[in-house]
Amino acid sequence: MVRTVAGTEEGAATLGYEQARDELIEVVRRLEAGGTSLEDSLALWERGEELAKVCRRWLEGARARLDASLTRADAAGESAEGDATPEA
């Protein structure tokens, strides 16, 4: 039988990025090692898909935060440039 840390999609959604990534690595390792029944392999695959979605959401969120931060920095830089008065 396949046992996971969270076990359900709702549980997977509460995992942090590092937890989901580490569990996904373990799922891949078990699938690559073979020796599991078809049913267990399918359960592992489904769990891996859930974990990959969690990781993707975390990475998309991080990307959005970086983009927002860069946009604010660009806007602040343009504002500071517009405030400067040319010296004669």
All heavy atoms as an XYZ file, in Angstrom:
660
protein
N       0.838     -1.188      0.000
C       0.000      0.000      0.000
C       0.882      1.251      0.000
O       1.894      1.301      0.640
C      -0.911     -0.020      1.237
C      -1.913      1.093      1.259
S      -2.989      0.937     -0.172
C      -4.309      1.936      0.275
N       0.474      2.272     -0.722
C       1.223      3.515     -0.814
C       0.870      4.392      0.378
O      -0.289      4.634      0.669
C       0.887      4.252     -2.133
C       1.570      5.592     -2.169
C       1.280      3.406     -3.315
N       1.908      4.866      1.051
C       1.692      5.770      2.182
C       2.401      7.081      1.875
O       3.535      7.091      1.428
C       2.242      5.171      3.462
C       1.587      3.868      3.809
C       1.844      3.488      5.242
N       1.426      2.134      5.507
C       0.180      1.729      5.648
N      -0.787      2.587      5.524
N      -0.111      0.483      5.898
N       1.711      8.182      2.138
C       2.292      9.495      1.886
C       2.152     10.351      3.129
O       1.383     10.036      4.035
C       1.586     10.203      0.717
O       0.208     10.352      1.050
C       1.712      9.412     -0.574
N       2.868     11.450      3.139
C       2.814     12.356      4.279
C       1.416     12.948      4.428
O       0.808     12.885      5.482
C       3.849     13.498      4.116
C       3.680     14.535      5.195
C       5.253     12.912      4.136
N       0.898     13.513      3.350
C      -0.396     14.175      3.428
C      -1.517     13.262      2.949
O      -2.601     13.274      3.506
C      -0.388     15.461      2.630
N      -1.278     12.491      1.882
C      -2.230     11.482      1.462
C      -3.389     11.931      0.612
O      -3.953     11.135     -0.103
N      -3.782     13.183      0.670
C      -4.919     13.650     -0.119
C      -4.548     14.946     -0.817
O      -3.569     15.601     -0.461
C      -6.154     13.929      0.777
O      -5.827     15.006      1.656
C      -6.565     12.704      1.574
N      -5.354     15.301     -1.802
C      -5.095     16.555     -2.510
C      -5.210     17.735     -1.553
O      -4.435     18.667     -1.612
C      -6.064     16.720     -3.675
C      -5.670     17.853     -4.589
C      -6.425     17.858     -5.887
O      -7.047     16.844     -6.238
O      -6.384     18.888     -6.564
N      -6.177     17.695     -0.623
C      -6.319     18.778      0.342
C      -5.076     18.851      1.219
O      -4.581     19.914      1.517
C      -7.562     18.583      1.221
C      -8.881     18.653      0.478
C      -9.246     17.356     -0.250
O      -8.816     16.265      0.178
O      -9.940     17.435     -1.261
N      -4.565     17.686      1.623
C      -3.349     17.660      2.427
C      -2.157     18.165      1.651
O      -1.294     18.852      2.193
N      -2.080     17.824      0.381
C      -0.965     18.269     -0.453
C      -0.978     19.783     -0.584
O       0.078     20.412     -0.619
C      -1.033     17.611     -1.833
N      -2.157     20.383     -0.651
C      -2.261     21.832     -0.830
C      -1.690     22.586      0.366
O      -1.294     23.739      0.224
C      -3.709     22.231     -1.064
N      -1.622     21.952      1.530
C      -1.115     22.629      2.722
C       0.395     22.475      2.874
O       0.977     23.066      3.769
C      -1.804     22.101      3.994
O      -1.491     20.713      4.145
C      -3.298     22.296      3.935
N       1.016     21.694      1.997
C       2.456     21.496      2.073
C       3.202     22.730      1.593
O       2.764     23.412      0.677
C       2.886     20.313      1.198
C       2.454     18.923      1.620
C       2.863     17.907      0.566
C       3.043     18.555      2.964
N       4.338     22.978      2.199
C       5.231     24.007      1.699
C       5.943     23.484      0.461
O       5.916     22.283      0.166
N       6.611     24.388     -0.245
C       7.301     23.999     -1.472
C       8.331     22.902     -1.212
O       8.370     21.895     -1.912
C       7.973     25.209     -2.116
C       8.838     24.814     -3.282
C       8.269     24.495     -4.507
C      10.220     24.709     -3.148
C       9.045     24.091     -5.581
C      11.005     24.312     -4.214
C      10.416     24.001     -5.421
O      11.181     23.596     -6.475
N       9.175     23.097     -0.206
C      10.249     22.143      0.052
C       9.693     20.773      0.439
O      10.223     19.751      0.017
C      11.186     22.665      1.145
C      12.046     23.834      0.697
C      11.330     25.176      0.738
O      10.169     25.249      1.215
O      11.919     26.163      0.263
N       8.630     20.754      1.236
C       8.013     19.479      1.619
C       7.457     18.763      0.392
O       7.664     17.559      0.234
C       6.889     19.703      2.627
C       7.348     20.185      3.980
C       6.157     20.597      4.829
O       5.333     21.413      4.405
N       6.058     20.024      6.009
N       6.737     19.493     -0.450
C       6.145     18.893     -1.647
C       7.240     18.405     -2.588
O       7.156     17.303     -3.142
C       5.236     19.898     -2.356
N       8.292     19.204     -2.761
C       9.398     18.808     -3.633
C      10.088     17.550     -3.124
O      10.354     16.625     -3.893
C      10.405     19.955     -3.730
C      11.572     19.653     -4.666
C      12.788     20.485     -4.358
N      13.202     20.250     -2.984
C      13.752     21.172     -2.209
N      13.949     22.388     -2.647
N      14.112     20.879     -0.968
N      10.348     17.499     -1.815
C      11.021     16.330     -1.246
C      10.174     15.075     -1.387
O      10.683     13.996     -1.705
C      11.372     16.578      0.218
C      12.472     17.626      0.385
O      13.132     17.979     -0.617
O      12.649     18.087      1.530
N       8.875     15.206     -1.144
C       7.997     14.043     -1.298
C       7.906     13.628     -2.766
O       7.895     12.435     -3.080
C       6.599     14.322     -0.737
C       5.760     13.064     -0.684
C       4.374     13.248     -0.082
O       4.153     14.225      0.661
O       3.504     12.398     -0.366
N       7.883     14.597     -3.665
C       7.850     14.291     -5.096
C       9.117     13.537     -5.514
O       9.051     12.570     -6.275
C       7.695     15.576     -5.911
C       7.652     15.432     -7.424
C       6.535     14.494     -7.868
C       7.488     16.802     -8.062
N      10.250     13.947     -4.998
C      11.499     13.243     -5.287
C      11.403     11.791     -4.828
O      11.823     10.873     -5.541
C      12.697     13.967     -4.621
C      12.958     15.300     -5.325
C      13.944     13.092     -4.609
C      13.910     16.224     -4.582
N      10.836     11.580     -3.656
C      10.681     10.215     -3.132
C       9.717      9.400     -4.001
O       9.955      8.224     -4.277
C      10.201     10.266     -1.684
C       9.951      8.908     -1.061
C      11.195      8.021     -0.983
O      12.334      8.536     -1.082
O      11.026      6.801     -0.835
N       8.641     10.018     -4.448
C       7.680      9.333     -5.322
C       8.371      8.907     -6.616
O       8.234      7.760     -7.060
C       6.457     10.235     -5.611
C       5.632      9.709     -6.779
C       5.588     10.362     -4.362
N       9.127      9.810     -7.213
C       9.830      9.493     -8.459
C      10.832      8.369     -8.226
O      10.942      7.434     -9.027
C      10.519     10.755     -9.037
C      11.454     10.400    -10.176
C       9.477     11.764     -9.483
N      11.556      8.430     -7.115
C      12.526      7.389     -6.797
C      11.856      6.023     -6.702
O      12.336      5.039     -7.259
C      13.246      7.711     -5.487
C      14.397      6.753     -5.161
C      14.817      6.822     -3.709
N      13.778      6.438     -2.773
C      13.357      5.176     -2.558
N      13.852      4.193     -3.249
N      12.411      4.917     -1.670
N      10.714      5.976     -6.021
C       9.991      4.704     -5.870
C       9.468      4.198     -7.209
O       9.523      3.000     -7.485
C       8.857      4.858     -4.863
C       9.374      5.014     -3.434
C       8.275      5.180     -2.431
N       7.441      3.985     -2.394
C       6.293      3.924     -1.746
N       5.838      4.978     -1.092
N       5.587      2.815     -1.744
N       8.971      5.109     -8.041
C       8.482      4.687     -9.358
C       9.626      4.174    -10.226
O       9.474      3.165    -10.922
C       7.762      5.841    -10.059
C       6.359      6.152     -9.552
C       5.864      7.474    -10.139
C       5.397      5.023     -9.890
N      10.757      4.867    -10.198
C      11.897      4.452    -11.007
C      12.493      3.133    -10.521
O      13.013      2.350    -11.318
C      12.970      5.539    -11.019
C      12.576      6.740    -11.851
C      13.618      7.847    -11.828
O      14.479      7.870    -10.908
O      13.559      8.703    -12.724
N      12.415      2.870     -9.220
C      12.955      1.635     -8.664
C      12.137      0.423     -9.094
O      12.668     -0.688     -9.192
C      13.004      1.722     -7.136
N      10.857      0.649     -9.384
C       9.992     -0.462     -9.796
C       9.669     -1.378     -8.622
O       9.904     -1.045     -7.459
N       9.125     -2.523     -8.946
C       8.826     -3.503     -7.914
C       7.522     -3.265     -7.178
O       7.227     -3.978     -6.223
N       6.755     -2.263     -7.583
C       5.464     -2.032     -6.931
C       4.364     -2.579     -7.829
O       4.532     -2.728     -9.040
C       5.213     -0.529     -6.674
O       5.279      0.172     -7.911
C       6.237      0.055     -5.719
N       3.245     -2.861     -7.211
C       2.107     -3.365     -7.981
C       1.579     -2.260     -8.893
O       1.906     -1.081     -8.710
C       1.000     -3.820     -7.032
O       0.435     -2.696     -6.373
N       0.771     -2.661     -9.848
C       0.164     -1.683    -10.750
C      -0.655     -0.672     -9.955
O      -0.567      0.539    -10.186
C      -0.706     -2.379    -11.795
C      -1.461     -1.462    -12.756
C      -0.488     -0.596    -13.542
C      -2.342     -2.278    -13.690
N      -1.429     -1.155     -9.008
C      -2.278     -0.265     -8.201
C      -1.425      0.732     -7.414
O      -1.726      1.930     -7.385
C      -3.150     -1.081     -7.244
C      -4.188     -0.261     -6.502
C      -5.206      0.403     -7.421
O      -5.562     -0.160     -8.459
O      -5.647      1.525     -7.078
N      -0.357      0.255     -6.801
C       0.515      1.150     -6.053
C       1.235      2.132     -6.985
O       1.423      3.295     -6.644
C       1.536      0.366     -5.233
C       0.930     -0.241     -3.972
O      -0.230      0.094     -3.641
O       1.618     -1.049     -3.328
N       1.635      1.657     -8.152
C       2.280      2.542     -9.120
C       1.344      3.648     -9.564
O       1.745      4.814     -9.677
C       2.752      1.748    -10.340
O       3.781      0.864     -9.981
N       0.085      3.307     -9.811
C      -0.895      4.324    -10.194
C      -1.128      5.322     -9.064
O      -1.232      6.531     -9.301
C      -2.217      3.670    -10.610
C      -2.179      2.949    -11.953
C      -3.477      2.171    -12.165
C      -1.944      3.927    -13.081
N      -1.194      4.826     -7.834
C      -1.385      5.709     -6.686
C      -0.177      6.649     -6.535
O      -0.344      7.839     -6.250
C      -1.602      4.897     -5.419
N       1.018      6.106     -6.733
C       2.212      6.948     -6.671
C       2.194      8.004     -7.771
O       2.527      9.170     -7.531
C       3.480      6.093     -6.794
C       3.903      5.327     -5.552
C       4.962      4.287     -5.900
C       4.417      6.285     -4.483
N       1.822      7.596     -8.964
C       1.751      8.545    -10.091
C       0.775      9.672     -9.772
O       1.083     10.855     -9.979
C       1.322      7.808    -11.364
C       1.233      8.733    -12.532
C       0.148      9.465    -12.938
C       2.281      9.079    -13.433
N       0.459     10.225    -14.036
C       1.765     10.004    -14.357
C       3.608      8.684    -13.539
C       2.536     10.543    -15.374
C       4.372      9.220    -14.569
C       3.836     10.137    -15.462
N      -0.411      9.316     -9.270
C      -1.418     10.334     -8.938
C      -0.902     11.267     -7.854
O      -1.104     12.486     -7.925
C      -2.717      9.658     -8.499
C      -3.431      8.967     -9.642
C      -4.563      8.062     -9.206
O      -4.675      7.745     -7.993
O      -5.348      7.657    -10.081
N      -0.222     10.712     -6.857
C       0.339     11.542     -5.795
C       1.402     12.480     -6.369
O       1.486     13.652     -6.011
C       0.927     10.654     -4.693
C       1.513     11.423     -3.543
C       0.463     12.229     -2.832
N       1.070     12.941     -1.705
C       0.494     13.920     -1.072
N      -0.716     14.302     -1.400
N       1.092     14.512     -0.075
N       2.208     11.950     -7.267
C       3.224     12.773     -7.907
C       2.614     13.934     -8.673
O       3.137     15.050     -8.642
N       1.507     13.675     -9.358
C       0.817     14.753    -10.089
C       0.322     15.827     -9.123
O       0.451     17.023     -9.391
C      -0.354     14.185    -10.892
C       0.063     13.361    -12.095
C       0.688     14.193    -13.200
O       0.324     15.374    -13.358
O       1.562     13.651    -13.898
N      -0.240     15.407     -7.982
C      -0.715     16.370     -6.979
C       0.452     17.208     -6.453
O       0.351     18.435     -6.320
C      -1.377     15.640     -5.805
C      -2.681     14.954     -6.138
C      -3.173     14.091     -4.989
O      -2.560     14.110     -3.892
O      -4.176     13.385     -5.180
N       1.546     16.537     -6.140
C       2.705     17.238     -5.606
C       3.311     18.192     -6.628
O       3.746     19.294     -6.276
C       3.747     16.224     -5.127
C       3.324     15.393     -3.922
C       4.227     14.178     -3.766
C       3.301     16.237     -2.653
N       3.341     17.780     -7.889
C       3.852     18.655     -8.943
C       2.994     19.913     -9.055
O       3.520     21.017     -9.256
C       3.895     17.909    -10.278
N       1.678     19.777     -8.904
C       0.794     20.944     -8.946
C       1.094     21.889     -7.796
O       1.099     23.115     -7.962
C      -0.674     20.511     -8.884
C      -1.186     19.886    -10.155
C      -2.625     19.446     -9.982
C      -3.084     18.617    -11.163
N      -4.448     18.075    -10.954
N       1.325     21.330     -6.612
C       1.657     22.156     -5.452
C       2.947     22.931     -5.717
O       3.010     24.140     -5.496
C       1.794     21.290     -4.176
C       2.373     22.097     -3.022
C       0.450     20.690     -3.801
N       3.961     22.237     -6.209
C       5.236     22.895     -6.515
C       5.045     23.981     -7.564
O       5.589     25.083     -7.429
C       6.255     21.868     -7.000
S       6.838     20.747     -5.701
N       4.265     23.684     -8.597
C       4.015     24.658     -9.661
C       3.329     25.904     -9.096
O       3.701     27.038     -9.437
C       3.168     24.036    -10.768
C       3.085     24.874    -12.027
C       2.360     24.178    -13.170
N       2.811     22.807    -13.378
C       2.062     21.714    -13.160
N       0.837     21.819    -12.743
N       2.553     20.511    -13.371
N       2.326     25.713     -8.219
C       1.640     26.871     -7.625
C       2.605     27.720     -6.803
O       2.571     28.949     -6.868
C       0.455     26.414     -6.775
C      -0.764     26.049     -7.594
C      -2.006     25.906     -6.733
N      -1.911     24.803     -5.786
C      -2.328     23.563     -6.017
N      -2.886     23.261     -7.162
N      -2.206     22.633     -5.099
N       3.467     27.068     -6.014
C       4.449     27.815     -5.233
C       5.386     28.602     -6.138
O       5.693     29.769     -5.874
C       5.259     26.876     -4.346
C       4.608     26.560     -3.035
C       3.975     25.401     -2.684
C       4.518     27.418     -1.891
N       3.503     25.490     -1.400
C       3.823     26.713     -0.887
C       4.961     28.712     -1.627
C       3.567     27.257      0.365
C       4.708     29.256     -0.377
C       4.013     28.530      0.600
N       5.859     27.962     -7.191
C       6.789     28.637     -8.104
C       6.114     29.777     -8.860
O       6.715     30.841     -9.064
C       7.398     27.628     -9.083
C       8.347     26.612     -8.437
C       8.733     25.544     -9.446
C       9.571     27.308     -7.859
N       4.867     29.576     -9.265
C       4.129     30.654     -9.932
C       3.916     31.831     -8.982
O       4.032     32.991     -9.385
C       2.795     30.140    -10.469
C       2.943     29.230    -11.673
C       1.667     28.495    -12.059
O       0.660     28.579    -11.310
O       1.677     27.829    -13.104
N       3.609     31.533     -7.724
C       3.443     32.588     -6.730
C       4.735     33.354     -6.493
O       4.738     34.581     -6.382
N       5.843     32.617     -6.425
C       7.145     33.264     -6.240
C       7.467     34.143     -7.440
O       7.969     35.263     -7.285
C       8.229     32.205     -6.038
N       7.165     33.648     -8.640
C       7.421     34.432     -9.856
C       6.597     35.716     -9.862
O       7.091     36.798    -10.222
C       7.095     33.601    -11.098
C       7.409     34.289    -12.384
C       8.896     34.391    -12.538
N       9.222     35.559    -13.331
C      10.448     35.952    -13.572
N      11.459     35.280    -13.110
N      10.678     37.015    -14.292
N       5.336     35.607     -9.455
C       4.469     36.788     -9.406
C       5.010     37.813     -8.410
O       4.995     39.018     -8.679
C       3.042     36.384     -9.043
N       5.502     37.339     -7.257
C       6.069     38.257     -6.265
C       7.313     38.941     -6.798
O       7.515     40.143     -6.580
C       6.395     37.509     -4.978
C       5.156     37.106     -4.190
C       5.489     36.296     -2.967
N       6.322     37.032     -2.039
C       6.886     36.479     -0.962
N       6.702     35.206     -0.696
N       7.634     37.208     -0.153
N       8.165     38.183     -7.491
C       9.368     38.781     -8.082
C       9.008     39.811     -9.143
O       9.586     40.906     -9.177
C      10.251     37.700     -8.699
C      11.023     36.831     -7.716
C      11.678     35.673     -8.451
C      12.059     37.650     -6.969
N       8.056     39.468    -10.002
C       7.627     40.400    -11.044
C       7.072     41.680    -10.438
O       7.380     42.782    -10.895
C       6.587     39.754    -11.963
C       7.189     38.686    -12.864
O       8.430     38.635    -13.011
O       6.399     37.887    -13.419
N       6.247     41.546     -9.383
C       5.676     42.723     -8.731
C       6.772     43.580     -8.102
O       6.750     44.808     -8.197
C       4.658     42.295     -7.673
N       7.741     42.926     -7.489
C       8.839     43.650     -6.869
C       9.673     44.389     -7.918
O      10.053     45.545     -7.718
C       9.724     42.677     -6.092
O      10.796     43.351     -5.490
N       9.947     43.733     -9.035
C      10.706     44.378    -10.106
C       9.933     45.548    -10.706
O      10.517     46.580    -11.027
C      11.062     43.364    -11.186
C      12.094     42.306    -10.771
C      12.217     41.235    -11.848
C      13.435     42.949    -10.475
N       8.635     45.396    -10.836
C       7.799     46.478    -11.372
C       7.838     47.680    -10.436
O       7.980     48.822    -10.880
C       6.351     45.998    -11.568
O       6.368     44.909    -12.494
C       5.457     47.099    -12.072
N       7.732     47.418     -9.124
C       7.801     48.518     -8.144
C       9.175     49.185     -8.191
O       9.283     50.402     -8.122
C       7.505     47.996     -6.738
C       6.045     47.749     -6.464
C       5.773     47.528     -4.978
N       6.562     46.440     -4.402
C       6.212     45.170     -4.385
N       5.076     44.786     -4.929
N       6.987     44.264     -3.814
N      10.225     48.388     -8.293
C      11.579     48.947     -8.336
C      11.766     49.792     -9.583
O      12.372     50.869     -9.532
C      12.617     47.823     -8.284
N      11.255     49.314    -10.718
C      11.346     50.087    -11.960
C      10.588     51.401    -11.828
O      11.069     52.452    -12.247
C      10.801     49.291    -13.143
C      11.740     48.173    -13.573
O      12.915     48.176    -13.142
O      11.288     47.290    -14.326
N       9.389     51.337    -11.261
C       8.581     52.543    -11.096
C       9.263     53.525    -10.148
O       9.264     54.732    -10.390
C       7.186     52.190    -10.588
N       9.861     53.024     -9.093
C      10.560     53.902     -8.143
C      11.772     54.530     -8.809
O      12.067     55.710     -8.592
C      10.974     53.112     -6.904
N      12.468     53.776     -9.635
C      13.634     54.305    -10.355
C      13.237     55.382    -11.333
O      13.904     56.412    -11.446
N      12.159     55.189    -12.050
C      11.676     56.187    -13.001
C      11.206     57.428    -12.270
O      11.445     58.548    -12.714
C      10.541     55.605    -13.851
C      11.008     54.549    -14.824
C       9.855     53.837    -15.521
O       8.695     54.256    -15.333
O      10.125     52.872    -16.232
N      10.570     57.240    -11.111
C      10.097     58.370    -10.330
C      11.280     59.187     -9.820
O      11.264     60.411     -9.863
C       9.253     57.871     -9.155
O       8.878     58.949     -8.334
N      12.313     58.499     -9.358
C      13.494     59.201     -8.848
C      14.196     59.954     -9.972
O      14.691     61.061     -9.772
C      14.450     58.209     -8.181
N      14.224     59.376    -11.151
C      14.846     60.057    -12.289
C      14.047     61.290    -12.690
O      14.607     62.315    -13.035
C      14.944     59.106    -13.487
C      15.974     58.015    -13.291
C      15.941     56.982    -14.411
O      15.295     57.242    -15.445
O      16.573     55.947    -14.244
N      12.729     61.216    -12.596
C      11.874     62.338    -12.963
C      11.949     63.477    -11.960
O      11.734     64.630    -12.282
N      12.310     63.150    -10.709
C      12.419     64.168     -9.655
C      13.713     64.953     -9.736
O      13.814     66.041     -9.205
C      12.311     63.520     -8.265
C      10.940     62.938     -7.994
O       9.986     63.315     -8.712
O      10.806     62.111     -7.067
N      14.699     64.407    -10.379
C      16.007     65.071    -10.438
C      15.923     66.287    -11.353
O      15.311     66.258    -12.404
C      17.069     64.104    -10.946
N      16.555     67.351    -10.923
C      16.598     68.555    -11.750
C      17.969     68.637    -12.404
O      18.987     68.402    -11.747
C      16.331     69.814    -10.911
O      17.273     69.847     -9.836
C      14.919     69.822    -10.362
N      18.013     68.974    -13.652
C      19.312     69.066    -14.331
C      20.122     70.204    -13.766
O      19.607     71.267    -13.440
C      18.954     69.306    -15.800
C      17.492     69.563    -15.847
C      16.903     69.248    -14.525
N      21.416     69.936    -13.621
C      22.307     70.989    -13.111
C      22.880     71.758    -14.282
O      23.193     71.198    -15.320
C      23.426     70.349    -12.282
C      22.899     69.690    -11.021
C      24.030     69.146    -10.166
O      25.160     69.642    -10.267
O      23.768     68.234     -9.396
N      23.024     73.048    -14.109
C      23.540     73.885    -15.193
C      24.995     74.161    -15.031
O      25.606     74.133    -14.089
C      22.764     75.198    -15.235
